[in-house]
Amino acid sequence: MISRKTAQELHLNLNDRVSIYFIRPDGSKRRDKLTIRGIFKTDIGDFDNSFAIGDIQLIRRLNNWQANQIGGYEIVLNDFRKTDSTMHQLAQLPGFDESWNVQNIKDYIPNIFDWLNMQDTTRNVLIGIMIVVAVINLITCLIILVLERMRMVGVLKAIGATDWAVQKIFLRHSLIIALRGILIGAAIGLGILYAQIKTGFIKLDEEAYYMDRAAVDITAWEVIAICGATFLICMLVLLIPSYIVKKIQPVKAIQFR
């Protein structure tokens, strides 16, 4: 199996026969006529440019290995954070030969993990900016609501309404706006994500992102958690400008235009 990029450069297709030269451990060369049985695409340049996949029996024959001999094991962990501790545990196993080598995937392909860390940093910065903008918009929205209803606040206070009673009116109205925005935003966001899963209309530069389209994974509990956290933040933030109501004097508020 060869990569799609290699196949395009060599003008090869499935079932084509190709001569491949191997260098044996003793330095001698060996020529084999092999058949292209598959073409893969990882979108990772280092792999697509350098690797081909073959039958392990071919490797055993080239290296004069025994029928049960292999070049190494690959261990897949459920928790990626345990890679370093697992490496240490493997090296401490009884009978672990000193000639064996335990290699961490982060050391094997560091550029991939550097790229992932960069994406995490970018994500955190963008989310932080969006939260700040959203909080400012919420506060501004409630301040405008209070200012537009200044005379109403004065009348309510003049007939005996408490500050908290007036605050609850604005908070309730603001939370309705926030809840409506959360539901509409979630619906639009999920719609875009579903369209991306089905059509992949958001394309990416493979050289920069190691993939040709934006990858999407919709998880129900994450969507619910984000909507719930957003609603909670809205409730807390909206308490700040609502305290303007306490500073309003009925006489001045009724005269306010």
Secondary structure, 3 states (H helix, E strand, C coil): CEEHHHHHHHCCCCCCEEEEEEECCCCCEEEEEEECCCEECCCCHHHHHHCCCCCHHHHHHHHCCCCCCCCCCCCCCCCHHHHHHHHHHHHCCCCCCCCCCCCCHHHHCHHHHHHHHHHHHHHHHHHHHHHHHHHHHHHHHHHHHHHHCHHHHHHHHHCCCCHHHHHHHHHHHHHHHHHHHHHHHHHHHHHHHHHHHHHCCCECCHHHHCCCECCCCCCHHHHHHHHHHHHHHHHHHHHHHHCHHHHCCHHHHHHCC
